[in-house]
Amino acid sequence: MTVNCANDSDTRVYAERPLIARTIYAFAVPIVLGWLAICVALTVFVPSLEKVEQQRAVSLSPQDAPSFQAVKRIGQVFHEGNSDSSAMIVLEGDQPLDDAVHKYYAALLRKLNADKKHVEHVQDIWGDPLTAAGAQSDDGKAVTVQLSLGGNRGESLANESVEAVRKIVAETPAPPGIKTYVTGPSALMVDMQRSGDKSMLKITLTTVTVIFFMLLLIYRSVSTVIALLSMVGVALTASRGIVALIGHSGGIGLTTFAVTLLTSLTIAAGTDYGIFVFGRYHEARLVGEDEETAFYTMYRGTTHVILGTGLTIAAATLCLLFARLPSFQTLAIPCAVGTLVTVAVALTLTPAVLVIGSRYGLFNPKRRLDVRRWRRVGTVLVRWPVPVLTATLAIALVGLLALPGLRINYNDRIYLPTGIPANQGYAAADRHFAPARMKPEILMIESDHDMRNPADFLILDKLAKGIFRVPGISRVQAITRPDGTTLAHTTIPYLISMQNAIQVPTLKFQRDRMKDMLSQAEEMDQMAVAMRRMYDAMAKLSDNTYRMANDFVEMDQIASEVRDHITDFDDFWWPIRSYFYWEKHCYDIPICWSFRSVFDALDGVDEIDEKIGALVSDVQTLDALLPQMLATFPPMIETIESMRTMMLTMHSTMVGIFDQMDEMSENANAMGKAFDTAKNDDSFYLPPEIFQNKRFQCAMDSFLWADVHAARFIILHRGDPQTPDGMASVNAVRTAAEESLKGTPLEDAKIYLTGAAAVVKDIDEGAGWDLLIVGISAMCLIFIIVLILTRALIAAAVIVGTVVLSLGASFGLSVLLWQHILGVPLHYMVLTMSVIALLAVGSDYNLLLVARFKQELGAGLNTGIIRSMGGTGKVVTNAGLVFAVTMASMVVSDLRVIGQVGTTIALGLLFDTLIVRSFMTPAVAAQLGRWFWWPMRTGAIR
């Protein structure tokens, strides 16, 4: 059928009404009721998206990255858990921490250790006097406790663990003047999710309010605006409900970024599609078509564009599945599902509402469609395409020239409100510790043998010193330096000095003993004199003994003769003698008893003779021994005199030695003190006995694990590790470790490195590859979709090419705004998230324009461009502005990352809408002419 256009003299020829359009027109009311039923069911029977997000929260850590693998391996080796989730407790006092704080600290750690589900390990450094300095601030007013929590960072269990720790801290009363904070990466992630969820309502209300007034300004019809916003509300409710249903059933995991971007993208896309539908309908009505005809004209003119743009956005967001970082992967399915649901609403519900409202005249245009201004723009474009194209490229250079100054930042803290608990904890730590103290690197080496021996400790100290010499490293804590500096008294010069120093206190006692030696020599001299006198006396005694022996021999002979004579007498008087012994009363008869006594005395002569004989033998023996004893005295006297001489000589010698030792002892420990003061550990050594020390064994548990033969090192940076310089030090630290182990028994040890800089380096590399892979994949898919819709290779290439140029310019403008004007560098997530949105949405507006070019080709190339600019200029511009403002509304979020993503997309859409779609793409099409539609047959173009 033909319809005369009020503004054109030519006749428009339309194809038959499509089946789907006729179905929608006939069943408009059931379609509306069906969508309302879907929304009600999803609202009633499916938990809210925010609740599902909390239940199905996923880790944002790339689990296959080397740094995250190292975190898990270190946790396994030291029995500190298998997750990458960690938190830090900061104790801060007004005064230096005292015993009361130690008791509070111990009570807090007992409660934390009791919660095995949420707290996998508590690193008690402050509780050990040997390692306490490594956890306490230099001013003594703050201390930190490292916790390993259950669940990977960002997951539901990890979030529960943070809440459990905060509950324990809240329930444990602190001493007066002590404040306790729970901070760290996992706590920051929990607070980020909370802030994102709290900001969602604010973003939505701001967006809807802005869109309402913009649409009211565009259409000047409250009914049209309410209807359009109602369609957006249905699309938003259905999209969020379906994504929540998928997440609740375990199909996908969710993050606050996915929820926020899904909401904003759905609102923006739904509004855009509504503008396309109502704009095309109003255009048809203004050229004289009735309501029904205008409906079919609208459906034929917008269906393929909405479907194509929706597929483009969905395909582009699905390309995020190729990303390696979960922060990007988790955006893919929610955004794709939300886009497809929005497309379904735009292709069914919006036309159905249009049908119902048009029957009552609710959606008739309230103002004339001003096409003259845009036709004049089209006329300029076809007359002077090269100057226009040059001007647009010059404008693009403003953003492109700012792009090389891009500085990506990975510190999540600066993108979150300062009032959240985690940031308050970081601020407390910053007041007492160096900024890098909360962002250490951890290096672990794993060998094939037990390293608890002096030889391996020399290697471990060499390794620590090698890492310490890396530029940008300020401190290395290890078993050989628990507090980050060399262990006192562990250098060979100090040990040698101490050996000399130990002798200094004994010099006085040794001198006293030398004095005793002199006294002993004098006594030995006296002994020698006494022995000479004794020798002389014994010589006289020997002579007297000799004479006495001779006298005793003569006495023995005389006694023998007397005995013989008495025997003769006794034999003669034996009978009379017997009488005296037989008489019983001899005792009573004096004369009898006297004679008996005489005879008894005569019997004793025999005993005297025997005793004298024995005495003679003894005296003769003594006479023989005394000369022998006398002979030993001269050698003894000579020996004593010799000993006295040697003792005096030794005394003189030792006195001289002690005088020298006195002189040496004045600086006995000077060398050791010098090495200790200078912290010079070039000659580090620990003797074997130190390994049996109980306190040292406790310290070893923090840095060594004998079961798997592993040792770890805590490395602190001089500056912020989450910077390019910090990332550059990661490879330098690993290289230094490898070089330190080269040629040693630990040469084949495995090296694991993780920490703030290592994690950021892996994320940076992953984000770079993700941007490349996802960007190329999205461009290829968009190119294919556009090629299918336009059937023109050059046109598809121009659309994708101009979008890529728009990307560069918009990123440059975002850098100019955020980095140079506001002083906030862009977050690493901004580029990839913005690329996908801008590739998809930016190509949509160009696709709509080129599709209109193709539709108007029958009037000629230049005329078609002019008509297309007039017909689509206002509609596409309005759609682009609404989409841009919707994205820009994300800036009200408490998460500055969301704001950066939104403003970057908004700047890109503004550039694409006002520059690329309005001038650049038409200028290229006009300049290329027929070649723009290659390989379309030229016969199809008049």
Secondary structure, DSSP 8 states (H G I E B T S, - for coil): -EEE-SS-SSEEE-----HHHHHHHHTHHHHHHHHHHHHHHHHHHS--HHHHHHHTB---S-TTSHHHHHHHHHHHHTTS-SSS-EEEEEEEESS---HHHHHHHHHHHHHHHH-TTTEEEEE--TTSTTTGGGTB-TTSSEEEEEEEESS-TTSHHHHHHHHHHHHHHHHS---TTEEEEEESHHHHHHHHHHHHHHHHHHHHHHHHHHHHHHHHHHH--HHHHHHHHHHHHHHHHHHHHHHHHHHHTTS--B-HHHHHHHHHHHHHHHHHHHHHHHHHHHHHHHTT--HHHHHHHHHHHHHHHHHHHHHHHHHHHHGGGG-SSHHHHHHHHHHHHHHHHHHHIIIIIHHHHHHHHHHTTTT--SS----HHHHHHHHHHHHSHHHHHHHHHHHHHHHHHHGGG--EE--GGGGS-TTSHHHHHHHHHHTTS-GGGGS-EEEEEE-SS---SHHHHHHHHHHHHHHHTSTTEEEEEBTTBTTSS--TT-BHHHHHHHHHHHHGGGHHHHHHHHHHHHHHHHHHHHHHHHHHHHHHHHHHHHHHHHHHHHHHHHHHHHHHHHHHHHHHHHHHTHHHHHHHHH-TTGGGSHHHHHHHHHHHHHHHHHHHHHHHHHHHHHHHHHHHHHHHHHHHHHHHHHHHHHHHHHHHHHHHHHHHHHHHHHHHHTTTTHHHHHHHHTT--TTB---GGGGG-HHHHHHHHHHEEGGGTEEEEEEEESS-SSSHHHHHHHHHHHHHHHHHHTTSTTTT-EEEEEEHHHHHHHHHHHHHHHHHHHHHHHHHHHHHHHHHHH--HHHHHHHHHHHHHHHHHHHHHHIIIIIIIS---EEHHHHHHHHHHHHHHHHHHHHHHHHHHHHTGGG-HHHHHHHHHHHHHHHHHHHHHHHHHHHHGGGGSS-HHHHHHHHHHHHHHHHIIIIIIIIIHHHHHHHHGGGGGTTS-GGG--
